[in-house]
Amino acid sequence: MSDQPARRADLRIDLGAIRHNVEVLSQRADGARTMVIVKSDGYGHGAPAVARAALSAGADSIGAASLQEALQLRAAGIDAPLLCWLYSRDDDFGPALDAGIELSASSKAVLHRIAGTAAERGVVARVHLKIDTGLCRSGCPADLWPELVEEAAKLRADGQVEVVAVWSHLACADELDHPSIDQQAARFQRAYEQARAVGLDPIRHLANSAAVLTRPDLHFELVRPGIAVYGLDPVPQHGDHGLVPAMTFRSSVALTKRVVAGESVSYGHSWTADRPVNLALVPVGYADGVPRTLSGRMSVWLGGRRRPVVGRVCMDQLVVLCDDDEVAEGDEVVLFGPGDRGEPTAAEWADEIGTIHYEIVTGMYRPRVTRTVVGEAS
Ligand SMILES: *Cc1c(COP(=O)(O)O)cnc(C)c1O
């Protein structure tokens, strides 16, 4: 990790880790195909690079949330099967259909818009019908589902759509044995049978990362891991799955100084030296993704060990306590990483401030933070 001088605020993205995690997940999926989810710019890691690495490691397809994200992946040269599922009312399906992007439909209204646009463009839309099995977010409510699948069967007979899949999303897959999982699975099965009953022959997909790792009975023909691809485990209580975090957040020491006992550090003077100490200034702050709520509750990896951050985390700076150790300007500082050398992890940050590692990594990439991609995409 000290292969290059650390920049001011840099996310090092290890595509070797992405490839490794995809291999672990494909092995777990045991025969089911793998759609790697790269929404929100690949959970902050960079969607096109992650997609390329994942596909070369054996993933079959890519999933993104919005139409815009899917189109950006096509523009970046990702030509694998690609699904997206989040639209607003004035989104135009035309460019996505031209680009061969597969579209989710949760209602007859959206299905008709997709089919109508496909007819105008002279293409057959590849559609995934989404059933709400209990997350109560997107997806078709069960009482409207029979009408939706009937309509889809008609449009299919007219040659306007191809129904690729019936799919749904789990609410509590990260809580092992949560009763909602089996209930959602039963509702999913029923929705699938209703689709078959009107003559459709779709594949099924339901499993997110947690279900890929813990519920082989719910893998069906395709699984949709996201967070685990990035090496963050959604079910650590289920054992070590051998995932490797792909993101390391680094900076370097900008200034060192020695202060006498009684001097206080940073806004609000929340920390006071009780002895003479060396301090190291690190030029990153909450504008670079370090939560201000970690003030007084975080450490960094610097000079071969963990050292506490003292005083408030500011917008652009934080201060590390180095006791009597000599650290130098330019020395690498690891704010979080895979954890294998002893550095903090994104999961530790999340636990400390009461959120999930998903939110930490997706919040890291900002205009003034750089990303350095290492490791081979293929
Ligand atoms: C985000 C998402 C996933 C992946 O979930 P993880 O918990 O990150 O594995 C799968 N399917 C849908 C519909 C999603 O929105």
The ligand as an ORCA input file, in Angstrom:
! r2SCAN-3c Opt
* xyz 0 1
  C     -28.761     -2.901     -3.754
  C     -29.537     -4.009     -4.299
  C     -29.021     -5.307     -4.332
  C     -27.713     -5.680     -3.672
  O     -27.884     -5.651     -2.281
  P     -26.641     -5.961     -1.309
  O     -27.242     -6.000      0.030
  O     -25.700     -4.818     -1.491
  O     -26.057     -7.247     -1.755
  C     -29.757     -6.282     -4.955
  N     -30.957     -5.998     -5.515
  C     -31.491     -4.758     -5.482
  C     -32.830     -4.522     -6.094
  C     -30.809     -3.733     -4.876
  O     -31.356     -2.511     -4.844
*
